[in-house]
Amino acid sequence: MNTKDPAQSWQRLVDEKAFELHEQIAATLDWVKQHGGSDASLFSSMTAQPYEWLRELYAHELPLAKLMDEADLIVELKGPDVEVTYPRISLVSSTFEKVKKNVLQVTKAIAGVAQPESQKPFHLPESMELGFASLACNGALRFGFALPEPDDQLLKKNDPLYVAVSRAVLAIRSVSISLSDLEDEAQIERQVKELLTDPKLRDSAMLAVRNLSPSNQNRGINSVAIAGGDLQIHDSKPLTTESRKTLRHILAVPVRAREVLTVVGTVREADLDKDRFEVRGIREGNIITDMRCVYGKNVSDSHATEWLNKRVEVTGRVERDLQGRPRLMQVKSLRLLDAQEKSQQLVFEFPDVGA
C-alpha cells in the first residue's frame, strides 16, 4: 500500500499536463470561431497535435503514473516478447506466479521464526497476499503490486504477517538496489549483508531476485527491473542474465563465517530446487529458534525427502543474526535421530556447497 502525498503524485503531474492541453484546445476553438467561422477542418488541423498528446497521456503516461504512485513492488519486463501489440497471456500469468511464489518464500523466512517449534508448514492467508495495483504496457510490460490495505481487512500495521510481507518486499528491492549500484561481486555481497542482517532473510531474498532475473533459457526477456515505494522504475538499473550469474556465484558459498556448530531440531520444510531445508525447535540456552540449512547439489531428492519431519542433528559452518541466533548453516553432516541406538542412526556427509 504505497501512500504518496497527492501534491507530489505522478498522477497529478499527468492531470496538470492534460489540463494544459485542454486549455490549449479550448483557446484554439475560441480563435477559430473569431477568425475562421465554422470551418471545422481548420480547428481539426490546428488541434491534431494536442489531441495526439492527450491520447498519449491517457494511453501510456496515466497508467504508468498510477503504477508508480500506488505500487509497493514494480516489476518491469523488457525484450522481444513484450515488444508486441499484445503480449502473451502465459507471460503475464507466469510473472504473477513468479512474483507471488518468491515474495511468499521471503515472507516465510521472516515470519517463520515467530513459531520456531510449529509442526505445521508456513501458511500465508489470502488476505495477506500482495494486491494487483496496475499494469502498463508500452514497449515494456510493467506490473504493479500493492501491500494489503489494513483498513479494508481490519488489520493493524504491526500485525506480524503484515510486517513480514512488507519486509519481504523491501528485502527484494534492497538486493535489486545493490545489484544496480555496484558491479563487483564482493561489494554487492558486502552491501546486501549490511542491508539485510538476518542471514536467513538475506539468503531467501537473494534467491528471490535471482529467480526474478532473466535466464538464458528465455530469450524473449532481456531485462527485469524491480522498483516500488521510494525507488522509481527509471532509477532502477535492470537485472540481466549477468545479474543472475552474479547472485548464483554469491549463493554458491552461502556461509563465509568460520564458526562450526552442531544443533538438534526437526526438519519441517524442504525446497529441493534450492537445496535447502528448515530446521525448527533448535534450543540454544534459553532461546528456541529455527534455521535454514544449505546442503549442496550432490544429494538425491529421495534422500532429502527422507529427512522431512524427522528429528536430526546437523553440523556445519553457521552464520548468526544480530541477536546471536544461528540462522543459516552450510551443512557438513546430518544424522537422523529416529533410531534409539546411535550405531543405527543414518549419517549423511556433504561436500562443500561451493565445491
Buried (B, 14 or more C-beta within 10 A) or exposed (E): BBEBEEEEBBBBEBBEBBEEBEEBBEEBEEEBEEEEEEEEEBBEEBBEEBEEBBEEBEEBBBBBBBBBBBBBBBBBBBBEBBEEEEBEEEBBEEBBEBBBEBBBBBBBBBBBBEBBBBEEEBEBEEEBBBBEBBBBBEEBBBBBBBBBEBEEEEBEEEBEBBBBBBBBBBBBBBBBBBBBEBEEEEEBBEBBBEBBEBBBBBBBBBBBBBBBBBEEEEEBBBBBBBBBBEBEBEEBBBBBBEBBBBBEEBBEBBBEBEEEBEBBBBBBBBBEEBBBBBBBBBEBEEEBBBBBBBBBEEBEEEEBEBBEEBBBBBBBBBBBBEEEBBBBBBBBBBBBBEEEEEEEBBEBEBEEBEE
